[in-house]
Amino acid sequence: MIQKFFYLLTLLVLILAIAALGINLWVVQQMDLALQSAIAAVDDLADEEFEYDYRFRQVVPFTGEVPVRQDVVIPVHTTVPVSTVLQVAVTTPAGQVELPVPVQLEIPIDTEVSLRINQPVNLDVEVPIDTVLHLRFKMSEPPFRDLLQGVRAWLVGVRSSLSGMGSLGP
């Protein structure tokens, strides 16, 4: 009777061991399928582009010297009014007499003045910047390419370490 009990107990333990082995093999196969899907997703991600609009709003301090080198032409188009009285000395038989001569005229000026500027300008300002930066990231370019290659290599390594646990396909 005790021998039958041990026999049945051994049979039950054997059935449980075989069931546990089957469950473990199923879990390893499911993990392998999940890793295959993850590797395929990383491969697909390598062909993607991402775009993002980043609003940059900040006050940027600037202290420095800005060289200004420029030729400037300033057009001058004006008239200069002249209103005065000139004292003109006139010699007459009676002697020298000063006569007042009123002068009323306008002098037209039509010219261009050329200036060559070569002067550093010292600045100590805060420049407010409010702009939207359009960013585009290609996953096939560094640093994302290197990151994806590392993730893919890690996933392949995990999958190959599982291949010793059961019969996994390529």
DSSP file (Angstrom, degrees, kcal/mol; ACC not computed):
  #  RESIDUE AA STRUCTURE BP1 BP2  ACC     N-H-->O    O-->H-N    N-H-->O    O-->H-N    TCO  KAPPA ALPHA  PHI   PSI    X-CA   Y-CA   Z-CA
    1    1 A M     >        0   0    0      0, 0.0     4,-2.2     0, 0.0     5,-0.1   0.000 360.0 360.0 360.0 -46.2    0.0    0.0    0.0
    2    2 A I  H  >  +     0   0    0      1,-0.2     4,-2.4     2,-0.2     5,-0.2   0.875 360.0  54.9 -65.7 -35.5    2.8    2.4    0.9
    3    3 A Q  H  > S+     0   0    0      1,-0.2     4,-2.1     2,-0.2    -1,-0.2   0.903 107.5  48.7 -65.8 -39.4    4.6    1.4   -2.2
    4    4 A K  H  > S+     0   0    0      2,-0.2     4,-2.9     1,-0.2     5,-0.2   0.890 109.5  53.6 -63.8 -40.4    1.5    2.2   -4.3
    5    5 A F  H  X S+     0   0    0     -4,-2.2     4,-2.7     2,-0.2    -2,-0.2   0.932 111.0  44.9 -61.6 -46.3    1.2    5.6   -2.6
    6    6 A F  H  X S+     0   0    0     -4,-2.4     4,-2.6     2,-0.2    -1,-0.2   0.864 112.0  53.4 -65.9 -35.2    4.8    6.4   -3.5
    7    7 A Y  H  X S+     0   0    0     -4,-2.1     4,-2.2    -5,-0.2    -2,-0.2   0.941 112.5  43.0 -63.6 -47.5    4.3    5.2   -7.0
    8    8 A L  H  X S+     0   0    0     -4,-2.9     4,-2.6     2,-0.2    -2,-0.2   0.883 114.0  51.9 -65.4 -39.7    1.2    7.5   -7.4
    9    9 A L  H  X S+     0   0    0     -4,-2.7     4,-2.5    -5,-0.2    -2,-0.2   0.915 110.5  47.9 -63.6 -42.8    3.1   10.3   -5.8
   10   10 A T  H  X S+     0   0    0     -4,-2.6     4,-2.3     2,-0.2    -2,-0.2   0.900 112.0  49.8 -63.8 -41.5    6.0    9.9   -8.1
   11   11 A L  H  X S+     0   0    0     -4,-2.2     4,-2.4     2,-0.2    -2,-0.2   0.903 111.1  49.2 -63.3 -42.2    3.7    9.7  -11.1
   12   12 A L  H  X S+     0   0    0     -4,-2.6     4,-2.4     2,-0.2    -2,-0.2   0.906 111.4  48.7 -64.5 -43.1    1.9   12.9   -9.9
   13   13 A V  H  X S+     0   0    0     -4,-2.5     4,-2.4     2,-0.2    -2,-0.2   0.892 111.3  51.0 -64.0 -39.6    5.3   14.7   -9.5
   14   14 A L  H  X S+     0   0    0     -4,-2.3     4,-2.4     2,-0.2    -2,-0.2   0.913 110.4  48.1 -63.7 -43.6    6.4   13.6  -13.0
   15   15 A I  H  X S+     0   0    0     -4,-2.4     4,-2.3     1,-0.2    -2,-0.2   0.914 113.2  48.2 -63.3 -42.6    3.1   14.9  -14.5
   16   16 A L  H  X S+     0   0    0     -4,-2.4     4,-2.7     2,-0.2    -2,-0.2   0.885 111.2  50.6 -64.9 -39.0    3.6   18.2  -12.7
   17   17 A A  H  X S+     0   0    0     -4,-2.4     4,-2.4     2,-0.2    -2,-0.2   0.918 111.4  47.4 -65.3 -43.5    7.2   18.4  -13.8
   18   18 A I  H  X S+     0   0    0     -4,-2.4     4,-2.3     2,-0.2    -2,-0.2   0.901 113.2  49.2 -64.5 -40.2    6.2   17.8  -17.5
   19   19 A A  H  X S+     0   0    0     -4,-2.3     4,-2.5     2,-0.2    -2,-0.2   0.917 111.4  49.0 -64.6 -43.3    3.4   20.3  -17.2
   20   20 A A  H  X S+     0   0    0     -4,-2.7     4,-2.6     1,-0.2    -2,-0.2   0.900 110.8  50.8 -63.6 -39.9    5.8   22.9  -15.7
   21   21 A L  H  X S+     0   0    0     -4,-2.4     4,-2.6     2,-0.2    -1,-0.2   0.913 110.4  49.2 -63.0 -42.9    8.3   22.2  -18.5
   22   22 A G  H  X S+     0   0    0     -4,-2.3     4,-2.3     2,-0.2    -2,-0.2   0.908 111.6  48.8 -62.7 -42.2    5.6   22.7  -21.1
   23   23 A I  H  X S+     0   0    0     -4,-2.5     4,-2.6     2,-0.2    -2,-0.2   0.920 111.2  50.2 -64.2 -42.4    4.5   26.0  -19.5
   24   24 A N  H  X S+     0   0    0     -4,-2.6     4,-2.6     1,-0.2    -2,-0.2   0.912 110.3  49.6 -62.1 -42.4    8.2   27.2  -19.4
   25   25 A L  H  X S+     0   0    0     -4,-2.6     4,-2.3     2,-0.2    -1,-0.2   0.906 111.4  49.3 -63.0 -40.2    8.6   26.3  -23.0
   26   26 A W  H  X S+     0   0    0     -4,-2.3     4,-2.4     2,-0.2    -2,-0.2   0.913 111.1  49.6 -63.8 -42.9    5.4   28.2  -23.9
   27   27 A V  H  X S+     0   0    0     -4,-2.6     4,-2.5     2,-0.2    -2,-0.2   0.917 110.9  49.5 -62.8 -43.3    6.6   31.2  -21.9
   28   28 A V  H  X S+     0   0    0     -4,-2.6     4,-2.3     1,-0.2    -1,-0.2   0.905 111.1  49.7 -62.8 -41.4   10.0   31.2  -23.6
   29   29 A Q  H  X S+     0   0    0     -4,-2.3     4,-2.3     2,-0.2    -1,-0.2   0.898 111.3  48.9 -64.6 -39.3    8.3   31.0  -27.0
   30   30 A Q  H  X S+     0   0    0     -4,-2.4     4,-2.4     2,-0.2    -2,-0.2   0.892 111.1  50.0 -65.5 -39.9    6.0   33.9  -26.1
   31   31 A M  H  X S+     0   0    0     -4,-2.5     4,-2.5     2,-0.2    -2,-0.2   0.897 109.7  51.6 -64.1 -39.8    9.1   35.9  -24.9
   32   32 A D  H  X S+     0   0    0     -4,-2.3     4,-2.6     2,-0.2    -2,-0.2   0.915 110.1  48.5 -63.4 -43.3   10.8   35.1  -28.2
   33   33 A L  H  X S+     0   0    0     -4,-2.3     4,-2.3     2,-0.2    -2,-0.2   0.905 112.0  49.7 -62.9 -40.7    7.7   36.4  -30.2
   34   34 A A  H  X S+     0   0    0     -4,-2.4     4,-2.3     2,-0.2    -2,-0.2   0.903 111.7  48.2 -64.7 -40.7    7.7   39.5  -28.1
   35   35 A L  H  X S+     0   0    0     -4,-2.5     4,-2.6     2,-0.2    -2,-0.2   0.890 109.8  52.3 -67.4 -39.0   11.4   40.1  -28.7
   36   36 A Q  H  X S+     0   0    0     -4,-2.6     4,-2.4     2,-0.2    -2,-0.2   0.924 111.2  47.7 -60.3 -43.8   10.9   39.5  -32.4
   37   37 A S  H  X S+     0   0    0     -4,-2.3     4,-2.4     2,-0.2    -2,-0.2   0.898 111.6  50.2 -63.7 -40.5    8.2   42.1  -32.4
   38   38 A A  H  X S+     0   0    0     -4,-2.3     4,-2.3     2,-0.2    -2,-0.2   0.908 110.5  49.2 -65.5 -41.4   10.3   44.5  -30.5
   39   39 A I  H  X S+     0   0    0     -4,-2.6     4,-2.3     2,-0.2    -2,-0.2   0.917 112.1  48.6 -63.6 -43.2   13.2   44.1  -32.9
   40   40 A A  H  X S+     0   0    0     -4,-2.4     4,-2.5     1,-0.2    -2,-0.2   0.886 110.3  51.9 -63.6 -38.3   10.9   44.7  -35.9
   41   41 A A  H  X S+     0   0    0     -4,-2.4     4,-2.3     2,-0.2    -2,-0.2   0.899 109.7  48.7 -65.5 -40.0    9.5   47.8  -34.2
   42   42 A V  H  X S+     0   0    0     -4,-2.3     4,-1.3     2,-0.2    -2,-0.2   0.907 111.1  50.8 -65.3 -40.6   13.0   49.2  -33.6
   43   43 A D  H  < S+     0   0    0     -4,-2.3     4,-0.4     1,-0.2     3,-0.3   0.907 112.4  46.4 -62.6 -41.7   13.9   48.4  -37.3
   44   44 A D  H >< S+     0   0    0     -4,-2.5     3,-1.4     1,-0.2    -2,-0.2   0.876 107.8  57.1 -66.6 -37.4   10.7   50.3  -38.4
   45   45 A L  H >< S+     0   0    0     -4,-2.3     3,-1.6     1,-0.3    -1,-0.2   0.791  92.9  69.5 -64.9 -27.7   11.4   53.2  -36.0
   46   46 A A  T 3< S+     0   0    0     -4,-1.3    -1,-0.3     1,-0.3    -2,-0.2   0.725  98.3  50.9 -64.1 -21.1   14.8   53.7  -37.8
   47   47 A D  T <  S+     0   0    0     -3,-1.4    -1,-0.3    -4,-0.4    -2,-0.2   0.412  93.2 104.3 -95.0   1.3   13.0   54.9  -40.9
   48   48 A E    <   -     0   0    0     -3,-1.6    91,-2.3    -4,-0.2     2,-0.4  -0.433  53.1-155.2 -88.2 157.2   10.9   57.5  -39.0
   49   49 A E  E     -A  138   0A   0     89,-0.2     2,-0.4    -2,-0.1    89,-0.2  -0.975   8.0-157.6-124.3 142.5   11.1   61.3  -38.8
   50   50 A F  E     -A  137   0A   0     87,-3.0    87,-3.6    -2,-0.4     2,-0.4  -0.972   3.4-162.7-122.7 138.2    9.7   63.3  -36.0
   51   51 A E  E     +A  136   0A   0     -2,-0.4     2,-0.3    85,-0.2    85,-0.2  -0.934  10.6 175.1-119.9 143.7    8.8   67.0  -36.1
   52   52 A Y  E     -A  135   0A   0     83,-2.8    83,-3.3    -2,-0.4     2,-0.7  -0.978  24.0-143.4-149.7 131.8    8.3   69.2  -33.2
   53   53 A D  E     -A  134   0A   0     -2,-0.3     2,-0.6    81,-0.2    81,-0.2  -0.871  21.5-166.4 -96.6 117.5    7.7   73.0  -32.8
   54   54 A Y  E     -A  133   0A   0     79,-3.1    79,-3.5    -2,-0.7     2,-0.7  -0.910  13.0-142.9-108.7 120.5    9.5   74.4  -29.8
   55   55 A R  E     -A  132   0A   0     -2,-0.6     2,-0.7    77,-0.2    77,-0.3  -0.735  14.7-161.3 -83.9 119.2    8.6   77.8  -28.6
   56   56 A F  E     +A  131   0A   0     75,-3.4    75,-2.7    -2,-0.7     2,-0.5  -0.901  18.7 165.4-104.5 112.8   11.7   79.6  -27.4
   57   57 A R  E     +A  130   0A   0     -2,-0.7     2,-0.3    73,-0.2    73,-0.2  -0.942  21.0 123.4-132.1 108.9   10.9   82.5  -25.2
   58   58 A Q  E     -A  129   0A   0     71,-2.5    71,-3.0    -2,-0.5     2,-0.6  -0.989  57.0-117.6-162.6 152.5   13.8   83.9  -23.2
   59   59 A V  E     -A  128   0A   0     -2,-0.3    -2,-0.0    69,-0.2    71,-0.0  -0.889  31.8-159.8 -97.3 122.7   15.7   87.1  -22.5
   60   60 A V  E     -A  127   0A   0     67,-2.9    67,-3.0    -2,-0.6     2,-0.2  -0.901   8.5-140.6-108.2 118.4   19.3   86.7  -23.6
   61   61 A P  E     -A  126   0A   0      0, 0.0     2,-0.4     0, 0.0    65,-0.2  -0.546  19.1-170.4 -76.3 142.7   21.9   89.0  -22.1
   62   62 A F  E     +A  125   0A   0     63,-3.4    63,-2.6    -2,-0.2     2,-0.4  -0.984  12.2 171.7-136.5 124.8   24.6   90.2  -24.5
   63   63 A T  E     +A  124   0A   0     -2,-0.4     2,-0.3    61,-0.2    61,-0.2  -0.993  35.4  89.7-129.4 123.9   27.8   92.1  -23.5
   64   64 A G  E     -A  123   0A   0     59,-2.4    59,-3.3    -2,-0.4     2,-0.5  -0.990  69.7 -76.7 173.5-176.5   30.4   92.7  -26.1
   65   65 A E  E     -A  122   0A   0     -2,-0.3    57,-0.2    57,-0.2    -2,-0.1  -0.934  32.3-162.1-112.8 126.8   31.9   94.8  -28.9
   66   66 A V  E     -A  121   0A   0     55,-2.9    55,-2.6    -2,-0.5     2,-0.3  -0.936  16.7-136.5-110.7 116.9   30.3   94.8  -32.3
   67   67 A P  E     -A  120   0A   0      0, 0.0     2,-0.6     0, 0.0    -2,-0.0  -0.567  15.3-159.4 -74.6 131.5   32.5   96.1  -35.1
   68   68 A V  E     +A  119   0A   0     51,-1.5    51,-2.2    -2,-0.3     2,-0.5  -0.950  18.7 166.4-113.1 115.0   30.7   98.4  -37.5
   69   69 A R  E     +A  118   0A   0     -2,-0.6     2,-0.3    49,-0.2    49,-0.2  -0.947  21.3 133.3-129.8 108.8   32.3   98.7  -40.9
   70   70 A Q  E     -A  117   0A   0     47,-2.5    47,-3.5    -2,-0.5     2,-0.5  -0.991  49.6-132.0-158.3 144.4   30.1  100.3  -43.5
   71   71 A D  E     -A  116   0A   0     -2,-0.3     2,-0.4    45,-0.2    45,-0.2  -0.890  30.1-167.3 -97.1 128.0   30.0  103.0  -46.2
   72   72 A V  E     -A  115   0A   0     43,-3.4    43,-3.4    -2,-0.5     2,-0.5  -0.957  11.3-159.0-120.5 133.3   27.0  105.2  -45.8
   73   73 A V  E     -A  114   0A   0     -2,-0.4    41,-0.2    41,-0.2    -2,-0.0  -0.958   8.9-165.5-111.2 121.3   25.8  107.7  -48.5
   74   74 A I  E     -A  113   0A   0     39,-3.2    39,-2.9    -2,-0.5     2,-0.3  -0.922  11.8-144.1-109.1 114.2   23.5  110.4  -47.1
   75   75 A P  E     -A  112   0A   0      0, 0.0     2,-0.5     0, 0.0    37,-0.2  -0.599  11.2-160.1 -77.2 136.4   21.6  112.4  -49.7
   76   76 A V  E     +A  111   0A   0     35,-3.4    35,-2.5    -2,-0.3     2,-0.5  -0.962  19.4 164.1-120.3 113.6   21.2  116.1  -48.8
   77   77 A H  E     +A  110   0A   0     -2,-0.5     2,-0.3    33,-0.2    33,-0.2  -0.911  30.6 111.1-130.1 101.4   18.3  117.9  -50.7
   78   78 A T  E     -A  109   0A   0     31,-2.5    31,-3.7    -2,-0.5     2,-0.4  -0.941  54.9-121.5-156.8 175.0   17.5  121.2  -49.0
   79   79 A T  E     -A  108   0A   0     -2,-0.3    -2,-0.0    29,-0.3    27,-0.0  -0.989  16.7-146.0-127.9 142.0   17.5  124.9  -49.4
   80   80 A V  E     -A  107   0A   0     27,-2.8    27,-2.8    -2,-0.4     2,-0.3  -0.927  16.2-142.9-108.1 114.8   19.2  127.3  -47.0
   81   81 A P  E     -A  106   0A   0      0, 0.0     2,-0.5     0, 0.0    25,-0.2  -0.579  12.6-163.4 -77.9 138.6   17.4  130.6  -46.6
   82   82 A V  E     +A  105   0A   0     23,-3.5    23,-2.5    -2,-0.3     2,-0.4  -0.985  15.7 167.1-123.0 121.2   19.6  133.7  -46.2
   83   83 A S  E     +A  104   0A   0     -2,-0.5     2,-0.3    21,-0.2    21,-0.2  -0.901  25.7 123.8-136.0 104.8   18.1  136.9  -44.8
   84   84 A T  E     -A  103   0A   0     19,-2.3    19,-3.8    -2,-0.4     2,-0.5  -0.925  52.9-119.8-151.7 172.5   20.6  139.5  -43.8
   85   85 A V  E     -A  102   0A   0     -2,-0.3     2,-0.4    17,-0.3    -2,-0.0  -0.990  24.9-156.5-123.7 123.0   21.7  143.1  -44.3
   86   86 A L  E     -A  101   0A   0     15,-2.9    15,-3.5    -2,-0.5     2,-0.7  -0.803  11.8-138.2 -99.0 138.8   25.1  143.8  -45.6
   87   87 A Q  E     -A  100   0A   0     -2,-0.4     2,-0.5    13,-0.2    11,-0.0  -0.873  24.0-167.4 -94.6 113.4   26.9  147.2  -45.0
   88   88 A V  E     -A   99   0A   0     11,-2.9    11,-3.2    -2,-0.7     2,-0.5  -0.891  15.0-137.4-107.8 125.7   28.6  148.1  -48.3
   89   89 A A  E     -A   98   0A   0     -2,-0.5     2,-0.4     9,-0.2     9,-0.2  -0.714  23.2-172.5 -84.2 126.6   31.1  150.9  -48.3
   90   90 A V  E     -A   97   0A   0      7,-3.5     7,-3.5    -2,-0.5     2,-0.6  -0.975  16.9-140.4-122.8 130.4   30.7  153.2  -51.3
   91   91 A T  E     +A   96   0A   0     -2,-0.4     5,-0.2     5,-0.2    -2,-0.0  -0.802  29.3 171.9 -92.4 124.0   33.2  156.0  -52.1
   92   92 A T  E >   -A   95   0A   0      3,-2.5     3,-2.0    -2,-0.6    -2,-0.0  -0.783  50.1 -99.8-123.0 167.7   31.4  159.1  -53.4
   93   93 A P  T 3  S+     0   0    0      0, 0.0     3,-0.1     0, 0.0    -1,-0.0   0.790 126.7  54.1 -59.0 -24.2   32.7  162.6  -54.2
   94   94 A A  T 3  S-     0   0    0      1,-0.3     2,-0.3     3,-0.0    -3,-0.0   0.551 126.3 -91.0 -86.3  -5.7   31.3  163.6  -50.8
   95   95 A G  E <   -A   92   0A   0     -3,-2.0    -3,-2.5     2,-0.1     2,-0.4  -0.773  63.9 -31.0 126.7-172.8   33.3  160.8  -49.1
   96   96 A Q  E     -A   91   0A   0     -2,-0.3     2,-0.4    -5,-0.2    -5,-0.2  -0.683  56.6-174.4 -86.7 131.0   32.8  157.2  -48.1
   97   97 A V  E     -A   90   0A   0     -7,-3.5    -7,-3.5    -2,-0.4     2,-0.6  -0.970  19.3-138.4-126.3 138.5   29.3  156.2  -47.3
   98   98 A E  E     -A   89   0A   0     -2,-0.4    -9,-0.2    -9,-0.2   -11,-0.0  -0.869  21.4-165.4 -98.3 122.8   28.1  152.9  -45.9
   99   99 A L  E     -A   88   0A   0    -11,-3.2   -11,-2.9    -2,-0.6     2,-0.4  -0.894  18.7-127.1-108.6 134.0   24.9  151.8  -47.5
  100  100 A P  E     -A   87   0A   0      0, 0.0   -13,-0.2     0, 0.0   -15,-0.0  -0.668  23.6-166.9 -78.4 130.1   22.8  148.9  -46.1
  101  101 A V  E     -A   86   0A   0    -15,-3.5   -15,-2.9    -2,-0.4     2,-0.2  -0.944  12.7-142.8-118.9 109.7   22.0  146.3  -48.7
  102  102 A P  E     -A   85   0A   0      0, 0.0     2,-0.5     0, 0.0   -17,-0.3  -0.519  13.4-158.9 -72.4 136.0   19.3  143.8  -47.8
  103  103 A V  E     +A   84   0A   0    -19,-3.8   -19,-2.3    -2,-0.2     2,-0.4  -0.972  17.0 169.7-119.7 120.5   20.0  140.3  -49.0
  104  104 A Q  E     +A   83   0A   0     -2,-0.5     2,-0.3   -21,-0.2   -21,-0.2  -0.951  24.3 128.5-129.5 108.3   17.0  137.8  -49.3
  105  105 A L  E     -A   82   0A   0    -23,-2.5   -23,-3.5    -2,-0.4     2,-0.4  -0.983  46.6-132.7-155.0 166.2   17.8  134.6  -51.1
  106  106 A E  E     -A   81   0A   0     -2,-0.3    -2,-0.0   -25,-0.2   -23,-0.0  -0.993  16.5-151.4-124.5 129.5   17.6  130.8  -50.9
  107  107 A I  E     -A   80   0A   0    -27,-2.8   -27,-2.8    -2,-0.4     2,-0.3  -0.888  14.7-142.9-102.6 114.5   20.6  128.6  -51.6
  108  108 A P  E     -A   79   0A   0      0, 0.0     2,-0.5     0, 0.0   -29,-0.3  -0.566  12.8-164.2 -77.6 137.8   19.6  125.1  -53.0
  109  109 A I  E     +A   78   0A   0    -31,-3.7   -31,-2.5    -2,-0.3     2,-0.4  -0.984  16.8 165.4-123.3 121.5   21.8  122.2  -51.9
  110  110 A D  E     +A   77   0A   0     -2,-0.5     2,-0.3   -33,-0.2   -33,-0.2  -0.836  31.2 115.2-137.3  94.9   21.5  119.0  -53.8
  111  111 A T  E     -A   76   0A   0    -35,-2.5   -35,-3.4    -2,-0.4     2,-0.4  -0.902  54.8-119.5-150.9 175.1   24.4  116.7  -53.0
  112  112 A E  E     -A   75   0A   0     -2,-0.3     2,-0.6   -37,-0.2    -2,-0.0  -0.993  18.0-151.3-126.1 134.5   25.4  113.3  -51.4
  113  113 A V  E     -A   74   0A   0    -39,-2.9   -39,-3.2    -2,-0.4     2,-0.5  -0.923  10.7-151.9-107.5 123.4   27.7  113.0  -48.4
  114  114 A S  E     -A   73   0A   0     -2,-0.6     2,-0.4   -41,-0.2   -41,-0.2  -0.813  13.3-174.1 -96.9 131.0   29.7  109.8  -48.2
  115  115 A L  E     -A   72   0A   0    -43,-3.4   -43,-3.4    -2,-0.5     2,-0.6  -0.984  14.9-153.8-124.1 134.4   30.7  108.5  -44.8
  116  116 A R  E     -A   71   0A   0     -2,-0.4     2,-0.5   -45,-0.2   -45,-0.2  -0.942  15.7-161.5-106.2 117.8   33.0  105.6  -44.1
  117  117 A I  E     +A   70   0A   0    -47,-3.5   -47,-2.5    -2,-0.6     2,-0.2  -0.881  24.5 158.0-104.3 124.6   32.2  104.1  -40.7
  118  118 A N  E     +A   69   0A   0     -2,-0.5   -49,-0.2   -49,-0.2    -2,-0.0  -0.678  30.5 128.9-142.2  81.4   34.8  101.9  -39.0
  119  119 A Q  E     -A   68   0A   0    -51,-2.2   -51,-1.5    -2,-0.2     2,-0.2  -0.995  53.7-128.0-143.5 129.4   34.0  102.0  -35.4
  120  120 A P  E     -A   67   0A   0      0, 0.0     2,-0.5     0, 0.0    -2,-0.1  -0.567  22.5-149.3 -75.4 144.4   33.4   99.3  -32.7
  121  121 A V  E     -A   66   0A   0    -55,-2.6   -55,-2.9    -2,-0.2     2,-0.4  -0.968   6.7-141.8-116.7 122.1   30.2   99.7  -30.8
  122  122 A N  E     -A   65   0A   0     -2,-0.5     2,-0.4   -57,-0.2   -57,-0.2  -0.701  23.0-169.1 -83.9 129.7   30.2   98.5  -27.2
  123  123 A L  E     +A   64   0A   0    -59,-3.3   -59,-2.4    -2,-0.4     2,-0.2  -0.945  25.6 171.2-123.3 141.3   26.9   96.8  -26.2
  124  124 A D  E     +A   63   0A   0     -2,-0.4     2,-0.3   -61,-0.2   -61,-0.2  -0.718  38.6 138.3-142.7  87.7   25.5   95.7  -22.9
  125  125 A V  E     -A   62   0A   0    -63,-2.6   -63,-3.4    -2,-0.2     2,-0.5  -0.824  51.9-130.3-132.6 164.3   21.9   94.7  -23.6
  126  126 A E  E     -A   61   0A   0     -2,-0.3    -2,-0.0   -65,-0.2   -67,-0.0  -0.989  25.5-156.2-115.8 122.1   19.2   92.2  -22.9
  127  127 A V  E     -A   60   0A   0    -67,-3.0   -67,-2.9    -2,-0.5     2,-0.4  -0.869   7.1-143.6-104.1 114.9   17.6   90.8  -26.1
  128  128 A P  E     -A   59   0A   0      0, 0.0     2,-0.5     0, 0.0   -69,-0.2  -0.646  18.4-166.6 -77.4 128.7   14.1   89.4  -25.7
  129  129 A I  E     +A   58   0A   0    -71,-3.0   -71,-2.5    -2,-0.4     2,-0.4  -0.970  17.0 167.4-119.3 127.1   13.7   86.4  -28.0
  130  130 A D  E     +A   57   0A   0     -2,-0.5     2,-0.3   -73,-0.2   -73,-0.2  -0.854  26.9 131.3-138.5  99.4   10.3   84.9  -28.7
  131  131 A T  E     -A   56   0A   0    -75,-2.7   -75,-3.4    -2,-0.4     2,-0.5  -0.939  52.1-119.4-146.2 164.2   10.3   82.5  -31.7
  132  132 A V  E     -A   55   0A   0     -2,-0.3     2,-0.6   -77,-0.3   -77,-0.2  -0.950  23.2-153.3-110.4 122.9    9.2   79.1  -32.7
  133  133 A L  E     -A   54   0A   0    -79,-3.5   -79,-3.1    -2,-0.5     2,-0.8  -0.858   7.4-146.3 -97.3 122.6   11.9   76.6  -33.7
  134  134 A H  E     -A   53   0A   0     -2,-0.6     2,-0.4   -81,-0.2   -81,-0.2  -0.801  21.7-167.0 -89.8 110.9   10.8   73.9  -36.1
  135  135 A L  E     -A   52   0A   0    -83,-3.3   -83,-2.8    -2,-0.8     2,-0.4  -0.824  10.3-171.8-104.8 137.1   12.7   70.8  -35.2
  136  136 A R  E     -A   51   0A   0     -2,-0.4     2,-0.5   -85,-0.2   -85,-0.2  -0.995   3.8-166.4-129.2 125.9   13.0   67.7  -37.4
  137  137 A F  E     -A   50   0A   0    -87,-3.6   -87,-3.0    -2,-0.4     2,-0.6  -0.954   6.0-159.5-116.0 125.7   14.6   64.5  -36.1
  138  138 A K  E >   -A   49   0A   0     -2,-0.5     3,-1.7   -89,-0.2     6,-0.3  -0.917   9.8-152.3-101.4 123.9   15.6   61.7  -38.4
  139  139 A M  T 3  S+     0   0    0    -91,-2.3     9,-0.2    -2,-0.6   -90,-0.1   0.641  93.0  66.5 -70.5 -12.9   16.0   58.4  -36.5
  140  140 A S  T 3  S+     0   0    0    -92,-0.4    -1,-0.3     4,-0.1   -94,-0.1   0.440  94.4  72.1 -86.9   1.1   18.4   57.2  -39.2
  141  141 A E  S X> S-     0   0    0     -3,-1.7     4,-1.9     1,-0.1     3,-0.8  -0.819  92.1 -53.9-115.8 155.7   20.9   59.9  -38.2
  142  142 A P  T 34 S+     0   0    0      0, 0.0    -4,-0.1     0, 0.0    -2,-0.1  -0.322 114.0  21.4 -60.6 148.8   23.2   60.3  -35.1
  143  143 A P  T 3> S+     0   0    0      0, 0.0     4,-1.9     0, 0.0     5,-0.1  -0.994 129.1  45.4 -89.2  -6.7   22.6   60.3  -32.2
  144  144 A F  H <> S+     0   0    0     -3,-0.8     4,-3.0    -6,-0.3     5,-0.2   0.883 109.5  56.1 -66.9 -38.2   19.3   58.4  -32.6
  145  145 A R  H  X S+     0   0    0     -4,-1.9     4,-2.5    -7,-0.3    -1,-0.2   0.935 109.3  46.8 -57.6 -46.4   20.7   55.9  -35.1
  146  146 A D  H  > S+     0   0    0      2,-0.2     4,-2.1     1,-0.2    -1,-0.2   0.891 112.3  50.4 -64.2 -39.5   23.4   54.9  -32.5
  147  147 A L  H  X S+     0   0    0     -4,-1.9     4,-2.4     2,-0.2    -2,-0.2   0.936 112.0  46.6 -63.6 -46.6   20.8   54.6  -29.8
  148  148 A L  H  X S+     0   0    0     -4,-3.0     4,-2.8     1,-0.2    -2,-0.2   0.883 110.5  52.9 -64.6 -38.0   18.5   52.4  -31.9
  149  149 A Q  H  X S+     0   0    0     -4,-2.5     4,-2.6    -5,-0.2    -1,-0.2   0.903 110.2  48.9 -63.4 -39.4   21.4   50.2  -32.9
  150  150 A G  H  X S+     0   0    0     -4,-2.1     4,-2.2     2,-0.2    -2,-0.2   0.916 112.4  47.0 -65.2 -43.3   22.3   49.7  -29.2
  151  151 A V  H  X S+     0   0    0     -4,-2.4     4,-2.4     2,-0.2    -2,-0.2   0.920 113.3  49.0 -64.1 -43.0   18.7   48.9  -28.3
  152  152 A R  H  X S+     0   0    0     -4,-2.8     4,-2.7     1,-0.2     5,-0.2   0.924 110.8  49.8 -63.3 -43.8   18.4   46.5  -31.2
  153  153 A A  H  X S+     0   0    0     -4,-2.6     4,-2.3     1,-0.2    -1,-0.2   0.898 111.0  50.1 -62.0 -39.5   21.7   44.8  -30.3
  154  154 A W  H  X S+     0   0    0     -4,-2.2     4,-2.3     2,-0.2    -1,-0.2   0.925 111.5  47.8 -64.5 -43.8   20.5   44.4  -26.7
  155  155 A L  H  X S+     0   0    0     -4,-2.4     4,-2.5     2,-0.2    -2,-0.2   0.904 112.0  49.5 -63.6 -41.6   17.2   42.9  -27.8
  156  156 A V  H  X S+     0   0    0     -4,-2.7     4,-2.6     1,-0.2    -1,-0.2   0.897 110.6  51.5 -63.9 -39.5   19.0   40.5  -30.2
  157  157 A G  H  X S+     0   0    0     -4,-2.3     4,-1.8    -5,-0.2    -2,-0.2   0.906 110.3  47.5 -64.0 -41.9   21.3   39.5  -27.3
  158  158 A V  H  X S+     0   0    0     -4,-2.3     4,-1.3     2,-0.2    -2,-0.2   0.919 112.9  49.8 -64.1 -42.7   18.4   38.8  -25.0
  159  159 A R  H  X S+     0   0    0     -4,-2.5     4,-0.9     1,-0.2    -2,-0.2   0.901 110.4  49.2 -64.2 -40.5   16.7   36.7  -27.7
  160  160 A S  H  < S+     0   0    0     -4,-2.6     4,-0.4     1,-0.2     3,-0.2   0.841 107.2  55.5 -70.3 -29.9   19.9   34.7  -28.4
  161  161 A S  H >< S+     0   0    0     -4,-1.8     3,-0.6     1,-0.2    -1,-0.2   0.811 106.8  51.8 -69.7 -26.6   20.3   34.0  -24.7
  162  162 A L  H >X S+     0   0    0     -4,-1.3     3,-2.1     1,-0.2     4,-0.5   0.723  90.6  77.7 -77.5 -20.6   16.8   32.6  -24.7
  163  163 A S  G >< S+     0   0    0     -4,-0.9     3,-0.5     1,-0.3     5,-0.4   0.752  88.1  58.3 -64.3 -21.7   17.6   30.3  -27.6
  164  164 A G  G <4 S+     0   0    0     -3,-0.6    -1,-0.3    -4,-0.4    -2,-0.1   0.605  98.7  61.9 -78.7 -10.7   19.4   28.0  -25.2
  165  165 A M  G <4 S-     0   0    0     -3,-2.1     2,-0.3     1,-0.1    -1,-0.2   0.581 120.3 -16.3 -92.2 -10.9   16.2   27.6  -23.2
  166  166 A G  S << S-     0   0    0     -3,-0.5     2,-1.3    -4,-0.5    -1,-0.1  -0.966  88.5 -64.5-173.4 179.6   14.1   26.0  -25.9
  167  167 A S        +     0   0    0     -2,-0.3     2,-0.4    -3,-0.1    -3,-0.1  -0.710  59.0 174.9 -88.2  97.7   13.9   25.4  -29.6
  168  168 A L        -     0   0    0     -2,-1.3  -139,-0.0    -5,-0.4    -2,-0.0  -0.786  26.2-125.1-101.4 146.3   13.5   28.9  -31.0
  169  169 A G              0   0    0     -2,-0.4    -1,-0.1     1,-0.1    -6,-0.0  -0.201 360.0 360.0 -77.9 177.8   13.5   29.7  -34.7
  170  170 A P              0   0    0      0, 0.0    -1,-0.1     0, 0.0    -2,-0.0   0.482 360.0 360.0 -68.9 360.0   15.9   32.2  -36.3
